Structures are given as C-alpha cells and as structure tokens.
Amino acid sequence: MHSKIDVVIMAGGKGNRLMPLTQNTPKPLLKIGKKAIIEYNIDLLASQQIKQINISVNYLKEQIIEHFKENNKHQIDFNFIIESKTLGTIGSLKLMKHLSKDYVLVMNADLLTNINFEALFNDFLLKKGDALIATIPYNVEIPHDVIETKEGLVTQLKAKHSYSYNLNAGIYLFKKECINFIPENTFFDATDLIKVLLEKGKKITNYPISEYWLDIGKPEDFKKAQEDIKNIKL
C-alpha cells in the first residue's frame, strides 16, 4: 500500500469552535491524554508502514513544523505544504508539485481513529472506484409516531423508528488524476471535489469505518476524547 499512496494530513484549520484552547495552540497540537491529536494519526500511519507524510499547515504553522522537527520517533520523511491563505480541506493539494504515487490519501488532522488503512485501500481497489469516502454510521431515533400529510390531510401513520445515515468521516482516497479537478489558489473543500467528480460521472465508493472514530470539533468532542483515550488502544 505505502509504495502506491501519497499521504496528506490537513492541519491548517483554526479550530474556532475550540477557542480559547486554540488561541495560542493549533488544534492538531492540543493534547488528548499525553499526546497531541495529530501524533495519534502519525503513529497510526507509521504502524501501517507509511514513511512519507505531507502535512498542510496554515494557522500557527511554525508550531506544527517545529513540533515534528523535535518529535520524529518513527523517522518519517515530513513535507510541509504551507498555505499562504485558507484553502479549505483540500485546496492546498494544488500546491504540491511532487505527488508521484498513483493514489492520494487525505485525512483531517483532528481525527482520533484506529482505522485500518490497508483494509480501506484494498476495499478501494476491489470496488475499482475513482475516489473513496470513509463514513461513520449515524442512527437517529424518532421518539414519536411519524404523521405523513398531504395538503393538510393525514395520509399515513408510521410507528416510531430509527433512520441510519452515513456521515463523512474526513478520510478520503483519490486516484491521482482526481487532483486535476481542484482549482488553483482557491478555497476548496474535499466535499467540493467529490461533488465535481460526481458531476463528471466518476465512481465514488464508500468505506464504512467499523473501528473507533471521533472528530474533535467541539468542546464536548474534546472532552469525550479525554475520556475515551483511557479505555481505547490508539
């Protein structure tokens, strides 16, 4: 897998929802337990034989660059993509001139997960897609009977039940040629790229994550992570 994939971690966000924690510290360097959030992702990638990692940085970027100069126990070959302005969750890939592998794995820096990237990659190859989105199942319980109406009249009564949705997990795999659809020097999210690929008739596959996954966006997620880390091996 590692010989065929360029890995990019998106670590440029401001983490506004976690202020004031992110006032002087970039979100990827906030500690969960004893380690910075991004360290868990580096450890995970290193455990799956990834030796080269690109990190896209913007907000308080010097801290992230400095952090990995001083902390590189896996001897990873780091390359930092410096955003001069905010480019969204995938726009900075256009700044990379040396994407040499056939596939690009893109993930957000603020995830806590123990996903098996090898399994994800094999699933992608099996389904012969152009791009892949990793997803998390999300169930919504409907607490009461659902009344369906049309023009003011009741047409149906449905007993309470639950809906299951697939949520975007912030981990993507693209064939290298998909990157051509990202505009230059423009704010562009990974979801924008997926929409363009769908419009172009490209095949987007889904990989449901069965392992642990948490997106650290809000203060309650940060708090949950501090509890979870005591019980989960990451």
Backbone as JSON, one array per atom type, in Angstrom:
{
  "sequence": "MHSKIDVVIMAGGKGNRLMPLTQNTPKPLLKIGKKAIIEYNIDLLASQQIKQINISVNYLKEQIIEHFKENNKHQIDFNFIIESKTLGTIGSLKLMKHLSKDYVLVMNADLLTNINFEALFNDFLLKKGDALIATIPYNVEIPHDVIETKEGLVTQLKAKHSYSYNLNAGIYLFKKECINFIPENTFFDATDLIKVLLEKGKKITNYPISEYWLDIGKPEDFKKAQEDIKNIKL",
  "N": [[0.82, -1.21, 0.0], [1.83, 1.3, 0.94], [3.74, 2.02, -0.93], [2.33, 2.95, -3.03], [0.84, 5.13, -2.4], [0.4, 8.59, -1.77], [0.39, 10.45, 1.17], [-1.6, 12.83, 2.78], [-2.04, 15.04, 5.39], [-4.43, 17.17, 6.65], [-3.88, 20.04, 8.29], [-4.38, 22.71, 8.71], [-6.44, 24.21, 9.77], [-8.28, 26.6, 11.88], [-9.62, 25.97, 14.2], [-11.79, 27.22, 15.48], [-14.1, 26.62, 16.99], [-13.11, 25.51, 19.24], [-11.97, 27.48, 20.69], [-11.19, 29.04, 23.86], [-9.0, 27.32, 23.74], [-7.55, 26.98, 21.41], [-6.36, 29.37, 20.99], [-3.61, 30.01, 21.3], [-2.47, 27.71, 20.5], [-2.26, 25.45, 17.83], [-5.01, 23.47, 16.7], [-4.37, 20.7, 15.98], [-2.23, 20.21, 17.69], [-3.23, 20.15, 20.23], [-3.49, 18.44, 23.29], [-4.5, 15.07, 23.78], [-5.01, 13.1, 26.38], [-1.76, 12.12, 26.87], [-0.63, 12.84, 24.49], [-0.32, 14.84, 21.47], [-3.12, 15.54, 19.32], [-2.61, 15.14, 16.52], [-0.41, 13.5, 16.64], [-1.36, 10.96, 17.24], [-2.41, 10.21, 14.79], [-0.14, 10.21, 13.19], [1.32, 8.17, 14.44], [-0.41, 6.03, 13.92], [-0.38, 5.9, 11.09], [2.35, 5.38, 10.72], [2.52, 2.9, 11.93], [1.37, 1.42, 10.01], [3.22, 1.2, 8.08], [3.71, 3.57, 6.65], [5.94, 5.9, 5.45], [6.45, 8.4, 4.45], [5.05, 11.55, 4.85], [2.86, 14.15, 4.07], [2.07, 17.32, 5.35], [-0.4, 19.68, 5.55], [-0.31, 23.03, 6.36], [-1.28, 26.05, 8.13], [-2.65, 27.99, 10.06], [-0.94, 29.11, 12.89], [1.35, 27.79, 11.99], [4.12, 27.49, 12.35], [4.47, 26.32, 14.83], [3.58, 23.69, 14.46], [5.35, 22.72, 12.53], [7.76, 22.98, 13.91], [7.25, 21.24, 16.02], [7.4, 18.7, 14.83], [9.98, 18.66, 14.01], [11.27, 18.3, 16.33], [10.05, 16.05, 17.35], [10.14, 13.08, 16.12], [9.94, 10.2, 16.17], [9.47, 8.01, 14.57], [11.0, 8.35, 12.4], [9.95, 9.63, 10.12], [9.61, 10.92, 6.84], [8.9, 14.07, 6.56], [6.92, 16.43, 4.79], [6.06, 19.76, 4.48], [3.22, 21.53, 3.54], [2.73, 24.73, 2.83], [0.19, 26.93, 3.38], [-0.64, 30.01, 2.05], [-2.92, 31.37, 2.25], [-6.24, 30.65, 3.47], [-7.29, 27.56, 2.3], [-9.31, 25.72, 2.4], [-10.43, 22.26, 2.9], [-9.07, 20.76, 1.05], [-7.91, 22.24, -0.94], [-5.19, 22.95, -0.8], [-3.75, 20.91, -1.93], [-3.15, 21.5, -4.49], [-0.87, 22.94, -4.3], [1.09, 21.15, -4.1], [3.76, 19.88, -5.71], [4.92, 17.5, -6.13], [3.42, 15.11, -6.19], [3.69, 11.89, -6.59], [2.82, 9.31, -6.52], [0.31, 6.78, -7.33], [-2.07, 7.09, -6.0], [-3.86, 9.18, -3.65], [-4.09, 9.69, -0.28], [-6.11, 11.44, 1.85], [-6.53, 13.06, 4.89], [-8.17, 14.53, 7.73], [-6.56, 16.4, 10.32], [-7.58, 16.43, 12.85], [-8.74, 14.09, 13.78], [-9.51, 11.23, 15.72], [-8.72, 8.03, 15.56], [-8.59, 4.47, 14.9], [-8.51, 3.31, 12.45], [-8.06, 0.85, 9.86], [-5.9, 1.31, 7.44], [-4.87, -0.21, 5.4], [-6.9, -2.09, 4.91], [-8.88, -0.33, 4.04], [-7.7, 0.64, 1.68], [-7.49, -1.73, 0.16], [-10.18, -2.32, -0.15], [-10.96, -0.21, -1.72], [-9.52, -0.71, -4.09], [-10.69, -3.11, -4.81], [-13.32, -2.36, -5.41], [-12.92, -0.78, -7.55], [-13.0, 2.1, -7.85], [-12.95, 5.72, -8.45], [-12.62, 7.52, -6.48], [-12.77, 7.55, -2.89], [-14.8, 7.73, 0.02], [-14.5, 7.62, 3.44], [-16.8, 6.55, 5.88], [-19.01, 7.06, 8.71], [-21.4, 5.28, 10.55], [-24.53, 6.66, 11.51], [-27.1, 6.85, 13.68], [-30.44, 7.9, 13.96], [-32.86, 8.26, 16.3], [-36.34, 8.24, 16.16], [-38.59, 9.67, 18.25], [-41.4, 9.6, 18.41], [-44.59, 8.64, 16.9], [-44.66, 8.95, 13.36], [-46.3, 11.26, 11.42], [-47.57, 11.41, 8.26], [-48.42, 13.82, 5.88], [-50.55, 15.34, 3.37], [-51.35, 18.17, 1.68], [-52.68, 19.14, 3.95], [-54.1, 16.95, 4.86], [-54.08, 13.87, 6.64], [-52.12, 11.23, 5.54], [-50.75, 8.97, 6.18], [-49.68, 6.92, 8.93], [-46.87, 6.33, 10.75], [-45.18, 4.06, 12.78], [-42.97, 4.8, 15.56], [-39.51, 4.88, 14.83], [-36.12, 4.25, 13.69], [-33.66, 6.04, 11.79], [-30.9, 5.4, 9.67], [-27.86, 6.87, 8.84], [-25.08, 7.65, 6.66], [-22.23, 9.22, 7.7], [-19.82, 11.67, 6.75], [-16.47, 10.9, 7.29], [-14.14, 12.34, 7.13], [-11.91, 11.26, 5.9], [-10.3, 10.43, 2.96], [-9.76, 8.82, -0.21], [-8.11, 9.17, -3.22], [-7.76, 8.65, -6.75], [-4.84, 9.67, -8.43], [-5.3, 11.36, -10.64], [-7.67, 12.66, -10.07], [-7.03, 14.9, -8.65], [-6.53, 16.85, -10.46], [-8.88, 18.22, -10.81], [-9.09, 20.09, -8.86], [-9.26, 23.53, -8.24], [-6.79, 26.12, -8.86], [-5.2, 27.88, -6.18], [-7.51, 28.48, -4.62], [-10.21, 28.58, -2.28], [-11.25, 25.48, -1.34], [-13.06, 22.68, -0.57], [-12.81, 19.2, 0.42], [-15.24, 18.0, 0.04], [-16.28, 19.59, -1.97], [-14.71, 18.8, -4.1], [-15.52, 16.13, -4.33], [-18.16, 16.53, -5.17], [-17.73, 17.7, -7.7], [-16.46, 15.55, -8.97], [-18.54, 13.7, -8.99], [-20.31, 15.01, -10.7], [-18.85, 14.78, -13.01], [-19.22, 12.21, -13.58], [-17.69, 10.32, -12.3], [-16.67, 7.44, -10.35], [-17.55, 7.05, -7.09], [-16.69, 5.51, -4.15], [-17.71, 3.99, -1.01], [-16.44, 3.61, 2.24], [-17.26, 2.03, 5.06], [-16.44, 2.79, 8.37], [-15.52, 0.56, 10.8], [-14.07, 0.57, 13.01], [-12.82, 2.45, 15.91], [-13.68, 5.92, 15.97], [-13.46, 9.41, 16.1], [-14.33, 12.75, 15.68], [-12.73, 15.67, 16.47], [-14.18, 18.38, 17.04], [-15.81, 20.09, 18.53], [-16.08, 21.48, 21.91], [-17.28, 19.46, 23.53], [-16.6, 17.14, 22.14], [-13.88, 17.12, 22.44], [-13.7, 16.76, 25.16], [-14.88, 14.24, 25.39], [-12.99, 12.73, 24.01], [-10.85, 12.83, 25.79], [-11.79, 11.18, 27.78], [-12.3, 8.78, 26.4], [-9.75, 7.99, 25.58], [-8.6, 6.83, 27.71], [-9.56, 4.28, 27.75], [-9.34, 3.14, 25.25], [-7.27, 1.54, 22.89], [-5.0, 3.32, 21.19]],
  "CA": [[0.0, 0.0, 0.0], [2.6, 2.54, 1.17], [4.53, 2.39, -2.11], [1.43, 3.44, -4.07], [-0.01, 6.21, -1.87], [0.87, 9.82, -1.12], [-0.47, 10.73, 2.32], [-1.68, 14.25, 3.13], [-2.83, 15.36, 6.58], [-4.86, 18.57, 6.62], [-3.69, 20.56, 9.64], [-4.31, 24.17, 8.6], [-7.62, 24.88, 10.32], [-8.13, 27.48, 13.04], [-10.22, 25.38, 15.39], [-12.57, 28.29, 16.14], [-15.08, 26.11, 17.96], [-12.42, 25.1, 20.46], [-11.42, 28.65, 21.4], [-9.85, 29.64, 23.79], [-7.91, 26.33, 23.72], [-6.76, 27.13, 20.18], [-5.89, 30.77, 20.9], [-2.16, 30.02, 21.11], [-2.04, 26.36, 20.11], [-3.07, 24.93, 16.73], [-5.82, 22.34, 17.16], [-3.7, 19.39, 15.9], [-1.26, 20.03, 18.78], [-3.9, 20.01, 21.53], [-3.2, 17.1, 23.82], [-5.51, 14.12, 24.24], [-4.15, 12.3, 27.25], [-0.38, 12.61, 26.92], [-0.12, 13.1, 23.14], [-1.05, 15.76, 20.6], [-4.09, 14.84, 18.45], [-2.0, 14.73, 15.26], [0.55, 12.42, 16.93], [-2.06, 9.67, 17.14], [-2.53, 9.89, 13.36], [1.22, 9.88, 12.71], [1.63, 6.83, 14.98], [-1.25, 5.07, 13.21], [0.16, 5.76, 9.73], [3.67, 4.74, 10.83], [2.3, 1.48, 12.26], [0.95, 0.75, 8.77], [4.38, 1.28, 7.18], [3.81, 4.83, 5.88], [7.22, 6.53, 5.82], [6.46, 9.79, 3.97], [3.77, 12.2, 5.16], [2.73, 15.58, 3.78], [1.16, 17.97, 6.29], [-0.79, 21.01, 5.08], [-0.38, 23.89, 7.55], [-1.59, 27.47, 7.91], [-2.78, 28.66, 11.34], [0.15, 28.8, 13.83], [2.07, 26.71, 11.3], [5.5, 27.3, 12.86], [4.42, 25.39, 15.97], [3.44, 22.31, 13.96], [6.62, 22.38, 11.87], [8.75, 22.84, 14.99], [6.89, 20.05, 16.79], [7.89, 17.48, 14.18], [11.44, 18.7, 13.97], [11.72, 17.8, 17.63], [9.41, 14.76, 17.67], [10.01, 12.25, 14.92], [10.45, 8.9, 16.63], [9.32, 6.99, 13.52], [11.87, 8.73, 11.27], [9.09, 9.93, 8.97], [10.05, 11.99, 5.94], [7.8, 15.03, 6.54], [6.93, 17.56, 3.87], [5.02, 20.69, 4.91], [2.6, 22.34, 2.49], [2.43, 26.0, 3.5], [-0.89, 27.71, 2.76], [-0.49, 31.45, 2.3], [-4.27, 31.78, 2.64], [-7.05, 29.47, 3.77], [-7.65, 26.9, 1.04], [-10.29, 24.66, 2.62], [-9.89, 20.97, 3.35], [-8.28, 20.03, 0.04], [-7.35, 23.18, -1.91], [-3.72, 23.04, -0.74], [-3.1, 19.85, -2.72], [-2.66, 22.12, -5.73], [0.46, 23.49, -4.03], [2.05, 20.04, -4.08], [4.28, 19.65, -7.06], [5.62, 16.21, -6.24], [2.56, 13.94, -5.99], [4.28, 10.95, -7.55], [2.19, 7.99, -6.42], [-0.93, 6.62, -8.1], [-3.23, 7.4, -5.17], [-3.63, 10.18, -2.6], [-4.91, 9.56, 0.92], [-6.25, 12.74, 2.51], [-7.29, 12.97, 6.14], [-8.13, 15.68, 8.63], [-5.62, 16.2, 11.43], [-8.24, 16.44, 14.16], [-9.48, 12.85, 13.98], [-8.96, 10.21, 16.61], [-9.25, 6.79, 15.0], [-7.63, 3.38, 14.7], [-8.9, 2.72, 11.18], [-7.06, 0.05, 9.17], [-5.75, 1.92, 6.11], [-4.64, -1.3, 4.44], [-8.23, -2.62, 4.56], [-9.53, 0.73, 3.27], [-7.07, 0.66, 0.36], [-7.87, -2.95, -0.55], [-11.59, -2.18, -0.47], [-10.99, 0.75, -2.83], [-9.04, -1.41, -5.29], [-11.69, -4.14, -5.12], [-14.52, -1.74, -5.99], [-12.49, -0.08, -8.77], [-13.54, 3.45, -7.87], [-12.03, 6.83, -8.72], [-12.39, 8.15, -5.18], [-13.44, 6.86, -1.77], [-15.07, 8.48, 1.25], [-14.75, 6.8, 4.63], [-18.01, 7.04, 6.55], [-19.37, 6.57, 10.04], [-22.85, 5.15, 10.65], [-25.14, 7.57, 12.48], [-28.52, 6.5, 13.83], [-31.33, 8.91, 14.55], [-34.09, 7.65, 16.84], [-37.53, 9.09, 16.09], [-39.23, 9.3, 19.52], [-42.87, 9.51, 18.35], [-45.13, 8.22, 15.61], [-44.48, 9.93, 12.28], [-47.55, 11.51, 10.69], [-47.34, 11.94, 6.92], [-49.6, 14.58, 5.43], [-50.52, 15.94, 2.04], [-52.38, 19.22, 1.57], [-53.46, 19.27, 5.19], [-54.77, 15.7, 5.24], [-53.19, 12.78, 7.07], [-52.11, 10.14, 4.55], [-50.15, 7.75, 6.74], [-49.18, 6.97, 10.3], [-45.78, 5.37, 10.87], [-44.73, 3.85, 14.16], [-41.64, 5.38, 15.79], [-38.44, 4.02, 14.36], [-34.86, 4.98, 13.57], [-33.04, 6.16, 10.48], [-29.44, 5.27, 9.72], [-27.2, 7.69, 7.81], [-23.62, 7.57, 6.57], [-21.63, 10.55, 7.86], [-18.47, 11.84, 6.23], [-15.51, 10.72, 8.39], [-12.95, 13.19, 6.96], [-10.81, 10.46, 5.34], [-10.6, 10.23, 1.53], [-8.71, 8.26, -1.07], [-8.35, 9.6, -4.6], [-6.79, 8.39, -7.81], [-4.07, 10.92, -8.58], [-5.87, 12.26, -11.67], [-8.78, 13.44, -9.49], [-6.48, 16.16, -8.12], [-6.59, 17.83, -11.56], [-10.15, 18.95, -10.75], [-9.02, 21.12, -7.8], [-8.81, 24.79, -8.85], [-5.57, 26.74, -8.3], [-5.24, 29.02, -5.26], [-8.93, 28.74, -4.32], [-10.78, 27.85, -1.13], [-11.92, 24.31, -1.92], [-13.15, 21.58, 0.4], [-12.83, 17.85, -0.14], [-16.62, 17.73, -0.4], [-16.43, 20.28, -3.26], [-14.08, 17.92, -5.09], [-16.41, 14.96, -4.51], [-19.31, 16.99, -5.99], [-17.25, 17.86, -9.07], [-16.22, 14.21, -9.51], [-19.85, 13.1, -9.26], [-20.81, 15.68, -11.91], [-18.07, 14.28, -14.16], [-19.54, 10.79, -13.77], [-16.68, 9.46, -11.67], [-17.22, 6.45, -9.42], [-17.14, 7.32, -5.71], [-17.07, 4.4, -3.29], [-17.87, 4.3, 0.4], [-15.83, 2.63, 3.14], [-17.78, 2.25, 6.41], [-15.45, 2.54, 9.42], [-16.06, -0.26, 11.9], [-13.2, 0.81, 14.17], [-13.09, 3.67, 16.68], [-13.52, 7.17, 15.21], [-14.03, 10.61, 16.73], [-13.9, 14.03, 15.1], [-12.63, 16.61, 17.58], [-14.56, 19.69, 16.52], [-16.44, 20.92, 19.56], [-15.56, 21.21, 23.26], [-17.75, 18.16, 24.07], [-15.82, 16.08, 21.49], [-12.56, 17.17, 23.08], [-13.91, 16.16, 26.49], [-15.12, 12.8, 25.16], [-11.7, 12.14, 23.62], [-10.03, 12.67, 27.0], [-12.32, 10.0, 28.5], [-12.14, 7.58, 25.56], [-8.35, 7.61, 25.44], [-8.26, 5.98, 28.88], [-10.08, 2.92, 27.56], [-9.16, 2.65, 23.89], [-5.86, 1.47, 22.49], [-4.74, 4.07, 19.96]],
  "C": [[0.86, 1.26, 0.0], [3.41, 2.97, -0.05], [3.66, 3.03, -3.19], [0.67, 4.7, -3.66], [0.8, 7.39, -1.35], [-0.12, 10.12, 0.0], [-0.42, 12.22, 2.65], [-2.59, 14.41, 4.35], [-3.15, 16.85, 6.54], [-4.83, 19.16, 8.04], [-3.68, 22.09, 9.67], [-5.43, 24.94, 9.27], [-7.37, 25.66, 11.6], [-8.68, 26.89, 14.32], [-11.03, 26.38, 16.19], [-13.5, 27.79, 17.23], [-14.43, 25.67, 19.27], [-11.72, 26.27, 21.16], [-11.94, 28.62, 22.85], [-8.69, 28.64, 23.76], [-6.98, 26.52, 22.54], [-6.24, 28.55, 19.96], [-4.4, 30.82, 20.57], [-1.6, 28.68, 20.69], [-2.89, 25.91, 18.93], [-3.8, 23.65, 17.17], [-5.1, 20.98, 17.07], [-2.7, 19.12, 17.03], [-1.91, 20.0, 20.17], [-3.72, 18.58, 22.01], [-4.47, 16.34, 24.2], [-4.74, 13.12, 25.08], [-2.76, 12.91, 27.23], [0.17, 13.03, 25.55], [-0.96, 14.12, 22.4], [-1.96, 14.95, 19.68], [-3.4, 14.29, 17.2], [-1.01, 13.58, 15.44], [-0.1, 11.05, 16.81], [-2.16, 9.24, 15.68], [-1.18, 9.52, 12.76], [1.59, 8.47, 13.17], [0.87, 5.75, 14.22], [-0.7, 4.82, 11.8], [1.51, 5.03, 9.75], [3.52, 3.25, 11.11], [1.86, 0.69, 11.02], [1.96, 1.02, 7.64], [4.41, 2.5, 6.26], [5.06, 5.58, 6.37], [7.32, 7.99, 5.37], [5.08, 10.4, 4.21], [3.85, 13.68, 4.83], [1.74, 16.17, 4.78], [0.89, 19.39, 5.77], [-1.04, 21.91, 6.29], [-0.68, 25.34, 7.18], [-1.58, 28.17, 9.26], [-1.71, 28.17, 12.33], [1.06, 27.68, 13.3], [3.46, 26.42, 11.87], [5.52, 26.29, 14.01], [4.36, 23.94, 15.51], [4.74, 21.84, 13.32], [7.69, 22.1, 12.92], [8.52, 21.55, 15.78], [7.49, 18.79, 16.16], [9.39, 17.49, 13.92], [11.99, 18.06, 15.25], [11.16, 16.42, 17.97], [9.2, 13.96, 16.4], [10.56, 10.86, 15.21], [10.37, 7.82, 15.55], [10.21, 7.27, 12.3], [11.06, 8.93, 9.98], [9.74, 11.04, 8.14], [8.87, 12.96, 5.8], [8.0, 16.08, 5.46], [5.77, 18.48, 4.27], [4.53, 21.53, 3.73], [2.14, 23.62, 3.18], [1.34, 26.74, 2.74], [-0.67, 29.18, 3.08], [-1.84, 32.08, 2.64], [-5.08, 30.51, 2.86], [-7.58, 28.85, 2.49], [-8.65, 25.76, 1.23], [-9.63, 23.33, 2.95], [-9.15, 20.19, 2.27], [-7.59, 20.96, -0.97], [-5.83, 23.21, -1.94], [-3.02, 21.94, -1.52], [-2.56, 20.39, -4.04], [-1.26, 22.72, -5.54], [1.53, 22.4, -4.05], [2.49, 19.72, -5.49], [4.84, 18.23, -7.23], [4.72, 15.02, -5.88], [2.97, 12.9, -7.03], [3.58, 9.6, -7.57], [0.86, 7.97, -7.17], [-2.17, 7.08, -7.33], [-2.85, 8.43, -4.1], [-4.62, 9.93, -1.46], [-4.93, 10.91, 1.62], [-7.05, 12.55, 3.78], [-7.16, 14.24, 6.96], [-7.24, 15.37, 9.82], [-6.31, 16.01, 12.77], [-9.13, 15.22, 14.39], [-8.74, 11.96, 14.96], [-9.55, 8.9, 16.11], [-8.16, 5.72, 14.98], [-8.0, 2.59, 13.44], [-7.73, 1.93, 10.55], [-6.95, 0.56, 7.72], [-5.52, 0.87, 5.02], [-5.98, -1.87, 3.96], [-8.99, -1.62, 3.7], [-9.0, 0.72, 1.83], [-7.48, -0.56, -0.47], [-9.33, -2.9, -0.99], [-11.76, -1.26, -1.7], [-10.59, 0.07, -4.14], [-10.08, -2.43, -5.78], [-12.89, -3.55, -5.86], [-14.22, -0.9, -7.24], [-13.11, 1.33, -8.9], [-12.5, 4.48, -8.27], [-11.67, 7.56, -7.43], [-13.19, 7.39, -4.13], [-13.66, 7.84, -0.63], [-15.27, 7.47, 2.37], [-15.93, 7.41, 5.38], [-18.21, 6.37, 7.9], [-20.89, 6.43, 10.07], [-23.4, 6.05, 11.76], [-26.64, 7.27, 12.53], [-29.29, 7.62, 14.51], [-32.61, 8.2, 15.01], [-35.23, 8.66, 16.74], [-38.4, 8.74, 17.3], [-40.74, 9.12, 19.46], [-43.32, 8.96, 17.0], [-44.96, 9.34, 14.58], [-45.8, 10.04, 11.51], [-47.2, 12.1, 9.32], [-48.61, 12.61, 6.42], [-49.41, 15.06, 4.01], [-51.69, 16.91, 1.95], [-53.31, 19.26, 2.78], [-54.18, 18.01, 5.64], [-53.74, 14.64, 5.62], [-53.27, 11.64, 6.06], [-51.59, 8.84, 5.16], [-49.67, 7.99, 8.16], [-48.08, 5.91, 10.41], [-45.35, 5.27, 12.32], [-43.32, 4.43, 14.32], [-40.55, 4.37, 15.39], [-37.16, 4.83, 14.27], [-34.38, 4.99, 12.12], [-31.53, 5.99, 10.66], [-28.84, 6.05, 8.54], [-25.71, 7.37, 7.79], [-23.06, 8.98, 6.69], [-20.2, 10.55, 7.32], [-17.46, 11.8, 7.39], [-14.23, 11.54, 8.23], [-11.71, 12.44, 6.51], [-11.2, 10.11, 3.9], [-9.42, 9.54, 0.84], [-9.06, 8.62, -2.51], [-7.32, 8.97, -5.54], [-6.11, 9.72, -8.09], [-4.71, 11.9, -9.57], [-7.04, 13.09, -11.17], [-8.31, 14.82, -9.02], [-6.5, 17.26, -9.18], [-7.85, 18.7, -11.49], [-10.18, 20.01, -9.63], [-8.53, 22.41, -8.44], [-7.58, 25.35, -8.13], [-5.93, 27.85, -7.3], [-6.66, 29.46, -4.87], [-9.35, 27.97, -3.08], [-11.62, 26.71, -1.69], [-11.89, 23.18, -0.91], [-13.14, 20.24, -0.33], [-14.22, 17.51, -0.66], [-16.92, 18.44, -1.74], [-15.85, 19.4, -4.38], [-14.96, 16.71, -5.38], [-17.59, 15.34, -5.41], [-18.91, 17.13, -7.46], [-17.05, 16.48, -9.72], [-17.54, 13.51, -9.84], [-20.46, 13.69, -10.54], [-20.12, 15.15, -13.17], [-18.32, 12.79, -14.39], [-18.52, 9.84, -13.2], [-17.34, 8.54, -10.64], [-16.66, 6.7, -8.01], [-17.61, 6.16, -4.83], [-17.08, 4.83, -1.82], [-17.21, 3.21, 1.23], [-16.35, 2.89, 4.56], [-16.72, 1.88, 7.46], [-16.1, 1.72, 10.53], [-15.24, -0.06, 13.17], [-13.62, 2.09, 14.91], [-12.84, 4.89, 15.79], [-14.17, 8.31, 16.0], [-13.44, 11.85, 16.06], [-13.89, 15.04, 16.24], [-12.9, 18.01, 17.07], [-15.03, 20.63, 17.6], [-15.88, 20.58, 20.93], [-16.02, 19.86, 23.82], [-17.03, 16.98, 23.42], [-14.45, 15.96, 22.15], [-12.63, 16.49, 24.45], [-14.09, 14.64, 26.37], [-13.81, 12.08, 24.84], [-10.83, 11.88, 24.85], [-10.49, 11.46, 27.82], [-12.02, 8.73, 27.71], [-10.71, 7.06, 25.57], [-7.89, 6.73, 26.61], [-8.59, 4.51, 28.63], [-9.78, 2.31, 26.19], [-7.68, 2.63, 23.53], [-5.68, 2.19, 21.16], [-3.23, 4.27, 19.81]]
}
